Amino acid sequence: MDFSSLSLAELKSLLNLLPAEIKKKEKEEKAKTLKELEAFAAERGFTLEELVGTSPEKNERVSVAIKFRHPQRPELVWSGRGKRPKWVVDFLNENGSLEQLVV
């Protein structure tokens, strides 16, 4: 494509339109590719979920079991993953132990 004949204003306008158009095309390409992959798997007697182990449309987070609960405030829970919540730090600073919080 030759852009040399476009004015500066036309080029800037085009630049502003491109991100939305790119997103639209990406969405269309993903949908098309997904249908092609599903058809490819179906020709061989499989579903796409059987081959990849999960549905490509779903990007679900798996919840982690609760391992710690505050003894006086049961709504305060922690899985033990990641940074310790403030309530755990406060409990430990008040001479509590993690063993006291285990569910």
N, C-alpha and C positions, 0 to 999 in steps of 0.2 A: 504494500500500500504506500502510495506517495503522499506524504503529509506536507511537502514543501509548498503546495499551493494554498494551504489553509492559513487563515489569519491567526494571530495570537489569541484573540477571543474565541475563535472556533476550536483551536487546540485546547485551551483551558476548559471549554465546555465539554469537549470530548473526554478530557482527563477526569472530569467530575462524573461523567456517565459510566465510565469503565468499571469501577468497583461493583456497582449493582449488576451490571451486565455479566461480569465474570461470575458473581455468585449465582445468578440465574442459570448460566451455562453449566457451572459445576453441579448444581442440583439436578439438572436435566441429564447430564452425563452419568452421575451416580445412579439415578433411577434406571437409566437404560442399561448400564453395566450390571446392576443388580438383577434385572429381568433376564439378561443374557446368562448370567451365572446360575440363576435358578433353573433356567431351561437346560443348560449344560448338565447340571446335576440330575435333573429329572430324566434326561435321556439315558442316564446310567443307573436309574432306579433309586436315587437318593434325594433327600431334601438338602437344601443348603445348610440348614441348622444341624443336620446329622453330620455333615462334613466339617463344619467349623466349630461345632459345639455350642453355638449360641446364635440367636437371631441377630443379623447385622443391623436391623432397625433399632434394636434395644441396646442401650448402653447403660444398663442398670448397675448400681453399686450394690454389692452384697453387704448386708448388715452384719456386724460383728457382735458376737455374744458379749453381754455385760459381765464384767469380772469384778467390778468394785461398786459399792453402793454406800452412800453416807448413812451412818446409823440413825441419826435423828431426822434427816431430810431425804426420804427414799426416792424423791424425784431426781436427786443428784446422783448420776451414774457415770461410769467410765469403763471403756473396753480394755484399758491397759495399753492401748496403742497411742502413739504420738506423745506430744507434750502433756505433762500432768496438768489437769485442770486446777484452777485456783483453789477450789474447795479441798482438793486432795493435799495441795501444798500447805494450806492453812491447817488442816487436820494433823498433818505430820509435824508442823511447827508447834502444835499444842501437845506434843509428846504422844501423839497417836502413832499407830503403826499400820502398814498396808494390810497386815494379816487381819486387823480388826474390820477392814472394809471389804474383804473377800466375800463374794456372794455364794 
